[in-house]
Amino acid sequence: MKFKTQIAIYIAGMAIAAVLLVGINVIVDPFGVFGDPIFDWYDFNMTNNPRAAKIAYLDKHHGEYDSYIIGSSKTGALSVPLLNEYFDGKFYNMLMYGGDLYDVETTAMYIIEAYDPKNIIINIGLEETYKYNLAKTDINSYMHYKLTGENPIIFYSKYAFANLNYAKDKVELYGKRGHLPGYNESFEASSGTYIPTIEDEILVKGSISEYVEQNPGFNETYSMLRMSTIDEVVGGIAKIKAACDERGINFKLIASPVYANEVRIYEKEDLVYYWQRLAEVTDFWDFSGFSPISYDPRYFYNPYHFRLSAGDMALAFIAGDTSVYIPEGFGHYTTRDNVKEHAEKIFTDNPVEINNDKKVPVLMYHHFDENPDNSTSVTITPQLFEEHMEMLGNNGFTAISVRDLIDFVEKGTDLPDKPVVIIMDDGYDSNHVYAYPILEKYGMKGTIAVIGAYMGTTNSDDIPPLSYLNAATGVEMLESGVIDICPHSYDLHDIDIRAGATKTESENEKSYIELFRKDYSEVSACVEQMNGYTDIYVYPYGIWDRLTETLLREMGVKATFTTRHGSNTIVKGLGQSLYTLNRINAGNEEMTAEKLLEELKKYE
């Protein structure tokens, strides 16, 4: 074969490979810049590069929004639904990785020009002041050409010739999508928000020291950084504000909550100077510096990102929502007139003792019987239950309701010195006959978790037959203020069919979700007819998984209970501390009052 022929074949092969590469990348479009013609899967695209994919998405959907919050990844913890509620808008969250204010400025100016918004909120941290306009060196951080003015041919060629592994991942993972987001779906495209994993959300367990032990990154120290780009950052914010003022757009600047160790990597004089410069440009809402939550790592996913609950408190402060718990001293409206004194205060490291949590053991009971079957671990005599209540009272314990726990977290309502929660599973009529008058006698509260399908029935298969509460007795107890009632599933309490209320291996996920939601709706209807609380859920057999927990949160449940042994640390302002709570099985004849007291002392 002649050399020229070989060269021609080689060139032809390279051309075919290039055409295939470009064709696959354009059709699969793992970054969403070509309109994602086949998959329309922007959750995936934004995870690869939110800067480019969000602009591509909004160019198709911006008519659905009239307001934007823009900032670094910290912005992900500022809730779009709350922004809509508090600030009368249809918000989109334009968070992006990296904390480069140049990118925020460029994005904001494009949105102002292209979409004519009603509200623009800029969210800043502290990291912007040393990384302004950093070079973008990889395909995951390039900005869209519509923002930068880059030649569109050059822009699109970067993505057309991208590594095929991105397209391969998208094709493979598309078919495996389920209700729960995977690692490849960090964003909710319709709102632009970052989705924390269930694992991140339920990690808030125990005291500060216990949380740090599980997350040692909070103890790491970092090299000092100089805020070398303050002037550029302040200039960028001034440019955005001026553009908003010119067009009558409502402008707000928020300074994010920051963990104490992050504040410590900057010189105080730089921080104070930065704040004074900002206040010359605009008034702003400040949650930064050494705030009342900055010394408590439980309000943070990691040393650089605050939790959704902290973001909710910040937005409530801005909106003046006094129904929400906000730590005293958290939040400040900073102006040119007060900035000097304020900055000196919040950037002075002064660790304070944190007293915003309570250790709360939860006692689990089921059935009460004068002559219990010793073969079961879920039946107790009324006499022993009364001994339990007498012991609790004599040792300073107060039995509170789950509603009291929720109010402690959401509203900051005080709890007694030694609170304990009593939950009775299944909804036996013996709860009304025996437990209710004993609780009333000792000034205690209890919660009954009912199985909707069993209410008002008698199970003749049991010896002796077991009867369950009916709606009338439920109403009677609820009206007394002694008893709360909550769901324990409607008809998913059969361990022979499934593990608790979770999906079976052979069950289709979509069908299961419909079943679970229907079951929750039906048991909620039973609870609501007694004026009980549907935002509390006690898992059948205490068994839960990521899917059940996600579904319950989507349906508005605020507290969930397992049968995992142990106590709980409940934290004001942290709704996450109310999920997958532990319980102590006190409802059996082996648990004498003396043993129960010993058990409770372990968790003081």
N, C-alpha and C positions, 0 to 999 in steps of 0.2 A: 504494500500500500504506500502510495506516495506521501511524502511529508506534508504537502499541502492538503491532501485529503484528510490526513490525521488531524491537522489543525482545524479544518472545517468541521469535522465530526465533533471535536472537542468543544469548539465554539458553539456549535448547534446544541450539544448536550448541556453546556452551561446556560444557554439561552432558555432551553426547555425547563431546566431546574429553577431558573430565576422566575420564569412565568408561573410555574407551579407554586413556588414560595410566595410570590406576590398574590396569586389567586387565592391560596389558602388563607393567608393573613387578612385579605380584604373580606372574604366571605365569612370566615370565622370571627374576625375582628375582636381579638381578646382585649383590646383597649378601648373599644367603642368609638373610635374616631371616624370610622367609615359608615356610621349609622347602624351598625350591628344588624344587617338585613335578615339574617336567619334566626338568631337566638333571642335578640332583644333582651339580653341578660346583663343589665348595667350594674347589678350588685357585684358581679364578677369583675366587670370592666373597671369599676371605680376602685376596687381593691388593688388592682394592678397599677393604676395611676389616677387618683381622684382629680388632679389638676386638669388633665386633658379630657377625661371621660365625663366629668360633670358639665363642662362647657358644651360638649357634644350632646349630652342628654338635655340640657336646658335649652339649647337652640331649637329642640323639637317640642319641649314641654313648658317653656317659660310662661306661657299664657295661664298656666295653672297656679302661678305664684305671683305675689306682689311685694314680697319682702325677703330680705336675705341677711343671714348672719355669716360673717366671713372671718376666718382665723386659722390658727394652727390646730393640731390634733386635740388640744385641750377643748376646743370649741365643740367637740363631739358630745360632751356631757351637758350641753345646754339644750334642753328639750324643745323640739319643734312644737308639739301640742301645747306646751305651756307658753311658748313665745306667741303662738296664735291666740291663745286665750287672753294673755295679759296685754298684748300690744296691738290687738285688732288687725291682724294681718294673716296672710297665707305664706308662711315662711318656708324658705329652703336653706338648709345648712351647708355652707360652702367650706367646711373644714378641709384642710389639706395637711399632708405630712410636712414636718420640717421646721415650722416656725420662722419662715422667712417673710418679713413684712413687705419686702418688695413684691413678692408674689401676691400677697393679700391686697396691696395697693393696686397692682395691675389688674387683678380680678375684679376688684370693686369698681374701678374706672370703666371696665368693659361692661359690667352689669348696669351701671348708671347710664351709660350711653345707649346700650342695646335694648335694655328691658324696661326702662322708665319705672323703677320701683317706687313703692310708697315708704318703705322703711329700709334703712341700712344700719346694721349693728356690726361694729368691728370688735372682735375679742382678742385681747393681747395677753401674753404671759410676760416673762422676763427675757427669754432666750432670743427674742428678735433683735436685741441690742448688740449682739456680737456675730450675727450671721446674715446681715442684710445683703441681698442680691448675690447669693452664692451661685457659682457656676453649676449648671445642671449637667451631670455627667452620665446619667443612665436613663433608659427609656421609661423607667418608673417615675421619673420626676420632671420630665419635660412639660412645659406649659403649652397650651394650645396656641397655634399660630395667630388666631384671632386676637389674642391678648398681647402678643409680643411683636407682631408685625413681621414675623419670620416669613420667608418665601414659602407658600403652601406646598410647593412641589418638594422642597427639602423636608418640610414637616411630615408630609404623608409618606415620603420614602423611608423615613426612619421606622415607621410602623409597618409599611409594606414588606420591608426586608428584615423584620424582627425575628428573633430566634423562634423556631417552630414549636419549641416546648410550651410557649404560652398558648398557642392555638390547640396543641395536643391536650393540655390540661383542661382547657375550656370544653372541648368535645367530650373528653372522658368524664368530667365532673358534671356536665349538664344532665346526663342520664341518671346520675346518682342523687340529684337534688331531692331534698326532703323538706319538711316543715322547718326544721332547725337549720340555721345558717351554718355552713362549714367554714373552714379556715380560709377558703377562697371567696367567702361572701361576708366581708367585714362591714359592708355598707348596705343600708336600705336606700335603694336608688330613688324611691318616690319622695323621700324627705331629705336625702343627703346625709343622714346621720350615721355615725359609727355604732355598730351593735356589739355591746359587751357580751361575752359568753356567760352562760349560766354558771359555769365554774367560777368566773370572776365575781359574779354577783353574790353567790352563796358563801364566798370565802370569808366574809365578815363573821368570824366566830371567836369568842373569847375576849380577853383583855387586850390592851395595847401591847403588852409584852408578848402575849401569846401570838398575836397577829404578826408582830415583827419577827418572831421566831420562825413562823411559817414563810415569811417574806423578808429574808435577810437583806435584800437590796435597800431597805429603808435605813439601815445602819451604815451604809457605805458613805465615805467622804470623797469629795471631788476636788480637783484643782481649782484654784481661784480663777475667775474669768473677768476681764475688763470689758466694760460696756463701750466698745469702740465705735459703734454705729448709732448712738443716740440721736445725733442730729439728722441722720438719714431717716430713721424711724419716725421721729416727730414730724419731719417734713412730709413724709408719706401720709401720715394721719391728717395733717393740715390740708393736703391736697384733696383727700377724700371728703373731708368736711366741707371744704369750699365748694366742691362740685355738688354736694348734697344741698347746701344752702342756696346755691344758685338756682337749683331746680325745684326747691320746695320739698325735698325729701327729708323725712325725719331721720336724724342721725343720732346714734348712741355709741359710746365707747365703754367697754367693760374690761376691767383688769381681773384676770382669773384668780381663783384660789390657787395657792402655791404651797407645796410642802416645805417645811422649815429648812431641810437640808438643801433644797434648791435655792432658797433665798441666801443661804450662807455662802454660796460660791461667788457672790458679787460683793464689791466694796460698798459699804454703807453710803459713802459720799457720792458714788455713781448712782445709786438707787435714788437718793434724795434729789440729785440734780435731774435725773430722768423724769421723776414725778413733777418737779417744778416746771420743766419744759413742756410736758404734756398739758398741765393745767393752764399754761399760757395759750394753748391752742383751743382747748375745749374742756368743759366740765366733764367728769367721768365717774362711773360707778366702780368703786374699788373694793375688791375682796382679796387683795394680794398681801404681800409682806407677811409678817408674823401675826396672823389672824387667830381668832379663837379656835379654828380647826386645823391650823398649820402644824400644830404639835401632836395631832392625833392622826396617825397614818391610816386608820380605818376609814377615813373619808377619802382615801386615795386608792386607785387600783395599783399604782406603782409610784415611785418618787416623783414622776413628772405628769401624772394624769389624775385629776380628781374624779370622784364618782358622780353618777347621775344625781344622787341625793344631794350632794353638795351644790351641784348646778341648780337643782330645784329650789334650794334655799336662797341662792343668789338671785334668781329670777323673782322669787316671792318678795325679797327685800326691795328690788327695784320697783316692783308693781305695788308695793305697800300692802301686800296680802298678809294681814295679821293673824289669819287662821292657821298659818303654817309655822312650825317651830323654826326659829332662827336664833342661833347662839348670840347672847348679848355681846355686842361689840363687833359682830360679823357684818361687814358691809359699811360703806361710807360714801357719801356723795361728795366728791372732791372738786374743789373750785380753786380759782386763783387766790381767793382770800384765805382759804383754810389749809392749803396744800403744805405749807412749810411745817406747821405744827403737826399735821397729820403724818407727813412722810417721816419726820423725826421719830414719831411714836411707833409706826408700824414697821420701820426698818431697824429698830433697836431690838436685838435678840434678848427676850426676857421670858424664858420657859415658865409656864404656869402649870399648876396642878389641875389636871382635867377631871372633872366630876360630872360626866354626862352619860353615865351608863348605870345599869343595875344588873346584878346577878339574879336570875329568875328561874328557879326550878319549876318544872311542870309535872304534876302528879297525875298518873293515868289510872283510872278505875273503869270498870265495866258494869258488872251485875252485883246486886246486893241480895243476900239470902240468909235467912235465919239458920238454915242447915245446908251450908255449902258443900258441893261435891269436892272432896279433897284432891281429886285427880285433875282439877282445872286450876290454872294460874290466873284466872280472870274473875273470880268470884270471892266476895268478902262479906263477912257478917256485918249487919248494921252496928252491932256492938263494937267491933274493932274499928269500923269507920269513925264512930263517935270518939273512940280513944285517940285516933289520929287527929281529929279536929281539936280535941281538948289539948293534946300535946302541942299542936301548932300554936294555939292561943297562949298557952303557958310559956312558950319559948319565944314569944314576940313576933311570930309569923302572922301575916295577914293574907288571906286568900282573896285574890283579885280576879277580875274577869279578863278575857283576852281583849275585850274592847278597851279596858284600862291600859293594856300593853300598847295597843295601836295608838291611843291618845298620847301616851308617853312619848312615842316615837314621832308622831306627826305634829303634835301641838305642844310638846314639852310639859305636859301635865305631870305633876309630881306623883311619885309612887311611895307607898309606905317603906320604912327602913328595911323590912325583911319580907318582900312580896313572894307569894307562891301562887301558881295557877293550878286549878283542879279541872281536869277534863274527864268526862265519862263517855266512853265510846259506845256506839251502837243504838243508844236510845231505849234501853229497857224501861219498862214501867216501874221497876224497883227503884230507879233513880228518883221518881216522883214520890213513891210510897215511903222510902227510907232516907235516901241521901238529902233530898230537898229540905225536910223539916230539921235534920241535924245541922245542915249548913246554916239554915235560918237561926237556929238556936245559938250557934257560936259566932254569928255575925260574919260568916264567910260567904264567898261567892263561888259559883261553879259554872262550867260550860258543858252542855250535853251535845255530843256530835251524833246526829240521827242518820239512820239509813232510811231514805225516803220510802222505799218499797215495803219496808217492814212496819211503818207507822200504823198504829191501830190494829195490828194483827196479833195473833197468838200462834206460836210455832208448836204444834202438837207433837212433833218428832222429838222434842226435848223432854226429858223426864226429870222433874215435873215440867209441864209445858211452860214456855216463856212468853210473856206478853210484852208488847212494846207500847211506847207512849202514843197517845192520840193528840190531835191538834188542840183539843179543849184543855187537857192538862198542861200542854206546852204553853198555851196562852196564859194560863193561871200562874205558872212559875215565872214566866217572863215579866208579867206585870208586877210581880213582887220585888223585882230588882235583884233577886238572889241568883237567878239562873239565866244564862244566855244559851241560845241554841244555834248550832251551825251545821253545815253539811259534813257527812261522812260517806258520801256517794249516794246515789239513788238505788242502783241495783248492780253495783260492781264489787260486792263484798263476798266473793266466793273464791276462796283460795284454790279450789279444785279446777277452776276455769282459767284463771290468770293470776299473776303475781300482783296482789293488790288490785289497783285500778290501771295497771300498766298494760301496754300492748303485748299480745302474744307473738311468738316468733312467726307464726303462719299468717298473722293478720296483716292486711293491707293498711299502710299508714293512713291514707286518706279516709278509708272506712272507719278506722279506729278513732281518728280525730273527730269525725262526725258523731260516733258513738259516745265518746268522752264528753263532748260539748253538750250533747243531748241529755246525757246522764246528769251533768252538772246543772243544766237548766231545770230538769225535773226536780232534783232535790232542792234546788234554790226556791222553786215554787212552793214546795212543802214548808220550807223554813220561813219564807216570806209570809205565808198565811198565818204564822204565829208571831210575826213581827221580829223574827230572829235575824241573824247576821249572815249574809251570804259571802262576805269578803274574808271569811275564816274557813279553812278546809283542813280536816283531819284525814290523813291518808289511810285508806283501808289497810290494816296490818302494818301500817307505817311505811309501806313500800312506795318509793317514788323514783322517777328518773328525770332526765333533762327535758323530755317531751312533756310529761305531766306538769312539771313545774312551769315550763314555758306557757302551756295552754292556760293554766290557772291564772298566771299573771296577766295574760291577754284578756281574761274574763274579769279582771278587777280584784282578784283575791290578794289580800295584803298580808296574811299570815298563814303558814302551813306547818303541820306537825307530823313528825315521824314517830317511830317507837325506838329510835336509837337512844341508848342509855346515856344520861348525863344532864347537866344543867345548861343554862344559856346566859349569855351576856347581851342585853338589849341596849342599844345605843340611840340616844336622842338624835333625830334627824336622819337616821340611817334605816330606811325601810328594809334594806337587805338583811338587817339583823333579825327580822321577823320570819325569815324563810327557813324551812326544813329544821324546825326546832326539835330539840331533844326532849325526852320525857323519862320519868322514873316510874316503873311499874309498882305502884303502891297497893293495887287492888287484889291482893291475895293473902291468904291466911298466914303465910310465913312472914309477911312484913308486919311485925309487931310495931307498936308505937315507938318503942325503944330503938328498934332497927331503923325505922324511918328517920328518927332524929339523927342517928349516927350517919345515915346516908346524906341528909341535908347538910350536916356540918362539914362534909367534904367539899362543899361548894360555896362556903361562906367566904 
